[in-house]
């Protein structure tokens, strides 16, 4: 019996929510007059081509040597 009441309450709430949403959509459509909003034109895109690199030889990546830290003992 409890599930029957809960199921009935579920369907009533679902119908009420659906009616509220439809009324809200209809009210907003009527308030705006149904006119279409103008869309901004797309941004102008400038196409370019890649130019050849001006390097005489290929890019060379080398590791930079890091100075090594020496362990210093403190005299107490």
C-alpha positions, 0 to 999 in steps of 0.5 A, a space after each residue: 500500500 505504501 508503494 502505491 501511494 509513493 508511486 502516485 505521488 511520484 507521478 503527480 510531482 513529475 506531471 507538476 514539474 513538467 507543467 511548470 517547465 512548459 509554462 516557463 518556456 511558453 512565458 519566456 517565448 511570449 515575453 521575448 516576442 519570439 524574435 530571433 537573436 542576431 548571431 555575430 559574424 565569425 572572426 576573420 581568420 588570416 591563413 599563413 604558411 610556415 616559412 623555412 627556419 633560418 638556422 644554418 644547422 639543425 637545432 642542437 640541444 645539449 645538457 648544461 653541466 650542473 655544479 656539484 655540491 660538496 659535503 661540508 662538515 661543520 665543526 661543533 
